[in-house]
Amino acid sequence: MAAAPESPLNLTARWRQAQVASDALWTAILPTAMYERPVPERHRLIFYLGHLEAFDWNLLSPALELTPFHPAWDQLFAFGIDPVAGELPQDQPADWPGLAEVAAYNRSVREKMEAALPLRLDRKVDREIDPELALRLQVAIEHRWMHAETLCYLFHNLAYELKTAGPAPRTAAARSYAAEPVPVPAGAATLGQPRNGGFGWDNEFEGHTVPVGAFAADRFKVTNGDYLAFVAAGAAPPHFWRWRDGAWWYRGMFAEAPLPLDQPVYVTHAEAQAYAAWAGKALPSEAQWHRMAYATPSGEERAFPWGPSAATAERGNFDFRHWDPVSTTAHPAGASAWGIEDLLGNGWEWTSSRFAPFPGFQPLSFYAGYSANFFDGQHYVMKGASARTAACLARRSFRNWFQPRYPYAYAGFRCVDTANPD
């Protein structure tokens, strides 16, 4: 059954909510940080201030029949950088416009688009909306939420003196647990979603079912404590760890804390794969991850690991409630039908699957390169969500992806064992 079209007023409200949320993130850093480049492979932060509005303008102005008022900046702020191996960007702060100028550009973009939108919250007008404009608004909303998470991990890499005050990482353990593997019997997994099932990015279609053999899965994400044994055996420490005063510390968003051993470790795909091999296991495929998260012993599949109800705070650490991870045992109410926990939130989870199109893939006509540019065999699928992932992106069909040696994302993992599924 096709999902009911979203109310135009609700679309507009969600767009504004995303704007408010992304605006608020900038208060976490000082104005003097705006021309810093906290991640060498990425743009300076000033780019991202202009990018969100330029993206919305470039996306929505054709559907709203608006005439460009600053085409040079529409282009300047149009595209980010995929963090690939090779030369790093060499631009200097003086190559970018002034902060006040960018802020003025952003205000003009919003004012012109608000005036042109055929929906008005302030006047309670809920007219029909062109399906093409509705689709573009949904893309604008989710793009902004994705970049809100990107901003967080970029800010994470700034020096503390360039940030405002914020909460220290949580270190208290939630509860003790047994780390025994969980058997998941052979069955089916549905990947993606049907085209009449609601909004999704092009890589989420077409929905299809695949067989999955029996395997055993880690009940929890691999923790800092688990990974510490790997480092003691000679592996390099993860990006988010610091050695100081004879001990390991976790580098949180606003402060360091003694390494919390029961929290998920954030690593690259290459590091996760190496740990899994060292442990005699493997990373789950995208299909295995879906089966451990959404399948049930009865054969039905759930909308969320815990069932049909919405993704709320007791289910996991997501939707910007915390800046840093919490114990991987903190949300038993978010467990799947098999009893596997911490699947949504607290860190994306690497899979062994390369990012590739599903059968029947069709690119978005107005954003043809969103997914297709990354079907290169060099990016791996991540599932789940992090603490800084919006709830709307925690749907079952959503797919995230990164290159295997990119260390900055909020990404962890869990292992599976196909040789000993029981």
C-alpha positions in Angstrom: 0.0 0.0 0.0 1.3 3.4 -0.9 2.1 5.8 1.9 -0.2 8.8 2.2 1.4 12.0 0.8 2.9 14.2 3.5 1.0 17.4 4.3 2.6 20.5 2.7 2.4 22.3 6.0 4.2 19.4 7.7 6.9 19.5 5.0 7.5 23.2 5.5 7.5 22.8 9.3 10.1 20.0 9.0 12.3 22.1 6.7 12.3 25.0 9.1 13.0 22.6 12.0 16.1 21.4 10.2 17.2 25.0 9.6 16.8 25.9 13.3 18.7 22.8 14.3 21.6 23.3 11.9 21.8 27.0 12.8 22.1 26.1 16.5 25.1 23.8 15.9 27.3 26.8 15.1 27.0 28.0 18.6 29.3 25.1 19.6 32.3 26.8 18.1 33.8 30.3 18.4 33.6 32.7 15.4 37.4 32.5 15.2 37.2 28.9 14.2 35.1 29.5 11.0 38.2 29.5 8.7 39.8 26.4 10.3 40.0 23.1 8.5 39.6 20.5 11.3 39.7 17.6 8.8 42.5 18.0 6.3 40.5 16.2 3.5 37.5 18.5 3.9 36.7 22.1 3.2 37.2 24.9 5.7 34.2 25.4 8.0 33.1 28.6 6.3 32.2 26.5 3.3 29.6 24.5 5.2 28.0 27.7 6.5 27.3 28.7 2.9 26.8 25.2 1.6 23.5 24.4 3.3 21.7 27.5 1.9 23.4 27.2 -1.5 22.3 23.6 -1.8 18.7 24.5 -0.9 18.8 27.4 -3.4 20.3 25.3 -6.2 17.8 22.5 -5.5 14.6 24.5 -4.9 14.9 27.7 -7.0 14.2 26.0 -10.3 11.0 24.5 -9.0 10.0 27.9 -7.4 11.0 29.7 -10.7 13.4 32.0 -8.9 16.1 33.9 -10.7 19.7 33.6 -9.4 20.9 36.6 -7.4 24.5 35.5 -6.7 25.4 32.7 -9.2 29.1 32.8 -8.3 28.4 31.8 -4.7 25.7 29.3 -5.7 28.6 27.5 -7.5 31.3 28.3 -4.8 29.2 26.6 -2.1 27.6 23.9 -4.2 29.9 20.9 -3.7 31.8 19.4 -0.8 34.8 17.2 -1.1 34.7 13.4 -1.0 37.6 12.5 1.2 39.7 10.5 -1.2 43.4 9.6 -1.0 45.7 12.0 -2.8 46.4 15.7 -2.7 44.7 17.7 0.1 43.0 21.0 -0.6 45.4 23.9 -0.6 43.1 27.0 -0.4 43.8 29.6 2.2 41.4 31.5 4.5 41.7 34.6 2.4 40.3 32.7 -0.6 36.9 32.6 1.1 34.3 35.4 1.5 33.9 37.1 4.9 31.7 35.7 7.6 29.2 38.6 7.5 28.9 38.3 3.7 28.1 34.6 3.9 25.5 35.3 6.6 23.9 37.9 4.4 23.8 35.5 1.5 22.2 32.9 3.7 19.5 35.4 4.8 18.7 36.4 1.2 18.4 32.7 0.2 15.9 32.0 2.9 13.9 35.2 2.4 13.5 34.6 -1.3 12.6 31.0 -1.0 10.1 31.6 1.9 8.4 34.3 -0.2 8.1 31.9 -3.2 6.9 28.8 -1.4 3.2 28.1 -2.1 2.7 27.1 1.5 2.5 29.4 4.5 2.6 28.2 8.1 2.0 31.8 9.4 -1.2 32.0 7.3 -2.2 28.4 7.8 -2.4 27.8 4.1 -2.1 24.1 3.2 -2.6 24.1 -0.6 -1.7 21.3 -2.9 2.0 21.1 -3.6 3.6 20.0 -6.8 5.0 16.5 -6.4 8.3 17.5 -7.8 8.6 20.4 -5.3 7.6 18.1 -2.5 10.3 15.6 -3.4 12.9 18.4 -3.6 11.8 19.7 -0.2 12.3 16.2 1.3 15.8 16.0 -0.2 16.6 19.5 1.2 15.4 18.4 4.7 17.4 15.2 4.8 20.5 16.7 3.2 20.5 19.3 6.0 20.2 16.7 8.7 23.1 14.7 7.1 25.3 17.8 7.1 24.3 18.5 10.7 26.0 15.2 11.6 29.0 16.1 9.3 29.4 19.4 11.1 29.5 17.6 14.4 32.4 15.3 13.5 34.2 18.3 11.9 33.7 20.3 15.1 34.9 17.2 17.1 38.3 17.6 15.5 38.7 21.3 16.4 41.0 22.2 19.3 39.0 22.7 22.5 40.0 26.3 22.8 38.1 27.0 19.6 34.8 25.6 21.0 32.3 26.9 23.5 31.6 25.0 26.7 29.8 21.7 26.5 29.1 18.5 28.4 31.9 16.1 29.2 31.6 12.5 27.8 29.6 10.1 29.9 31.7 7.5 31.6 29.4 5.6 34.0 28.6 2.0 33.0 25.0 1.3 32.3 24.9 -2.4 33.4 27.1 -5.4 33.4 26.6 -7.9 30.6 27.6 -11.2 29.1 29.1 -10.8 25.6 28.1 -14.3 24.3 27.2 -14.4 20.6 23.6 -14.5 19.6 22.4 -17.2 17.1 20.5 -15.8 14.1 18.9 -18.7 12.0 18.9 -18.8 8.2 16.1 -16.8 6.6 15.4 -13.8 4.5 16.2 -10.1 4.7 14.5 -7.3 2.8 16.8 -4.6 1.6 15.6 -1.2 0.5 12.0 -0.1 0.2 9.2 -0.2 -2.5 8.8 2.9 -4.7 5.4 3.6 -3.3 6.5 3.2 0.3 7.4 6.8 1.0 10.4 9.1 0.6 13.8 7.5 0.2 17.1 8.3 -1.6 17.8 6.7 -4.9 20.1 4.0 -3.4 17.2 2.8 -1.2 15.2 1.4 -4.3 14.1 -1.0 -5.4 13.2 -3.0 -2.3 14.1 -6.7 -2.7 14.4 -9.8 -0.5 17.6 -11.9 -0.3 18.3 -15.2 1.5 20.7 -15.1 4.4 22.4 -18.2 5.9 22.7 -18.9 9.6 25.2 -16.9 11.6 26.0 -15.8 15.2 26.2 -12.0 15.9 27.8 -10.0 18.7 25.0 -8.9 21.1 26.7 -5.5 21.4 28.9 -3.3 19.4 32.7 -3.9 19.8 33.7 -1.7 22.8 36.7 0.3 23.6 37.6 -2.4 26.1 37.3 -5.1 23.5 39.5 -3.1 21.1 42.0 -2.3 23.8 43.1 -6.0 23.7 43.7 -5.6 20.0 45.8 -2.5 20.5 47.8 -4.4 23.2 48.5 -7.1 20.6 50.1 -4.5 18.3 47.3 -2.7 16.5 47.3 1.1 16.1 45.0 3.0 18.4 41.8 4.6 16.9 41.6 8.2 15.9 39.4 9.1 18.9 41.9 7.8 21.5 44.7 9.7 23.2 47.6 8.4 25.2 48.2 10.8 28.2 49.7 10.4 31.7 50.3 6.7 31.1 46.7 5.9 30.2 44.3 5.9 27.2 41.7 8.7 27.1 38.7 9.2 24.8 38.7 12.6 23.0 35.1 13.7 23.4 33.5 16.7 21.7 34.2 19.2 24.5 36.6 17.3 26.8 38.7 14.2 27.3 37.7 11.4 29.6 39.4 8.2 30.8 38.7 5.7 28.1 35.2 4.3 28.7 35.6 0.6 28.3 31.9 -0.2 27.8 31.3 2.3 25.1 31.5 1.5 21.3 34.9 2.0 19.7 34.9 4.4 16.6 37.2 3.0 13.9 37.7 3.0 10.1 36.4 0.1 8.0 40.0 -1.1 7.6 40.5 -1.2 11.4 37.1 -2.9 12.0 37.9 -5.6 9.3 41.4 -6.2 10.9 39.9 -6.6 14.4 37.3 -9.0 13.1 40.0 -11.1 11.4 42.1 -11.0 14.6 39.1 -12.2 16.6 38.5 -15.1 14.1 35.2 -13.5 12.9 34.0 -11.2 10.1 32.0 -8.0 9.6 28.4 -8.6 8.7 27.2 -8.1 5.2 24.4 -5.5 4.7 21.9 -8.4 4.4 23.2 -10.0 7.6 22.9 -6.7 9.4 19.3 -6.3 8.2 18.4 -9.8 9.4 19.9 -9.4 12.9 18.2 -6.0 13.2 14.8 -6.4 11.6 13.9 -10.0 11.2 11.9 -12.1 13.7 11.6 -15.8 14.5 8.1 -15.7 13.0 9.4 -14.6 9.6 8.0 -11.1 9.8 10.2 -8.1 9.5 9.9 -5.0 11.8 10.1 -1.3 10.9 12.6 -0.9 13.7 14.6 -3.4 15.7 12.2 -3.2 18.6 9.0 -3.2 16.6 6.7 -0.7 14.8 6.8 2.2 17.4 8.7 5.3 16.6 12.4 5.8 17.4 12.4 7.4 20.8 15.0 8.2 23.5 14.7 4.9 25.4 15.5 3.0 22.2 18.9 4.3 21.5 21.4 7.2 21.5 20.5 9.2 18.4 18.7 12.4 17.3 21.2 14.8 18.8 20.4 13.9 22.4 24.1 13.5 23.3 27.4 14.7 21.8 29.3 11.5 22.5 28.6 7.8 22.8 27.2 6.1 25.9 27.5 2.5 27.2 26.5 0.0 24.5 24.3 -1.6 27.2 22.4 1.6 27.9 19.3 0.9 25.8 17.9 -2.6 26.3 14.5 -1.4 25.0 16.0 -1.0 21.6 16.9 -4.7 21.2 15.9 -6.7 18.2 13.7 -9.8 18.2 16.9 -11.9 18.7 18.0 -9.8 21.7 20.8 -7.9 19.8 21.2 -4.4 21.3 22.4 -1.0 20.4 21.6 -1.3 16.7 20.2 2.2 16.1 22.3 5.0 17.6 25.6 5.3 19.5 27.6 4.9 16.2 27.0 3.7 12.7 28.0 0.1 12.0 30.4 -0.9 9.3 29.4 -3.8 7.0 31.4 -5.9 4.6 29.3 -4.8 1.7 30.6 -2.4 -0.9 28.2 0.5 -1.7 26.4 -0.5 -4.9 23.0 0.0 -6.6 20.1 -2.3 -5.9 18.3 -3.9 -8.8 16.1 -1.4 -10.5 18.2 1.6 -9.4 17.2 4.9 -10.9 19.1 8.1 -10.0 17.2 11.2 -9.0 16.7 13.3 -12.1 17.8 16.5 -10.4 20.6 14.9 -8.3 22.0 12.2 -10.5 25.3 11.9 -8.8 24.1 11.6 -5.2 24.7 7.8 -5.1 26.0 6.9 -8.6 29.2 8.9 -8.1 30.1 6.5 -5.2 29.4 3.2 -6.9 33.1 2.8 -7.4 33.9 -0.2 -5.2 35.8 2.1 -2.8 33.0 2.8 -0.4 31.4 0.5 2.2 27.9 0.5 3.5 27.2 1.6 7.1 23.9 0.9 8.9 22.2 2.1 12.0 22.8 5.6 13.3 25.1 7.6 15.5 24.4 9.9 18.5 24.3 12.8 16.0 22.0 11.2 13.4 18.5 12.7 13.0 15.6 10.3 13.8 14.2 10.7 10.2 17.4 9.0 8.9 17.0 6.0 11.3 14.6 4.3 8.9 15.2 0.7 7.9 16.1 1.3 4.3 18.6 4.2 4.9 22.2 3.5 3.8 25.2 5.5 4.7 28.7 4.9 3.2 32.3 6.0 3.6 35.7 5.0 2.3 37.6 2.3 4.3 40.3 4.5 5.8 38.4 7.6 6.8 38.9 7.9 10.6 36.6 10.8 11.5 33.1 9.4 11.2 31.1 8.2 14.2 31.4 4.6 13.1 31.7 1.4 15.0 31.0 -2.2 14.3 30.0 -5.7 15.6 31.3 -9.1 14.4 29.5 -12.1 13.0 30.5 -15.8 12.9 29.2 -18.0 10.1 31.4 -20.9 10.9 29.8 -21.3 14.4 26.3 -20.0 14.0 25.0 -21.8 17.1 
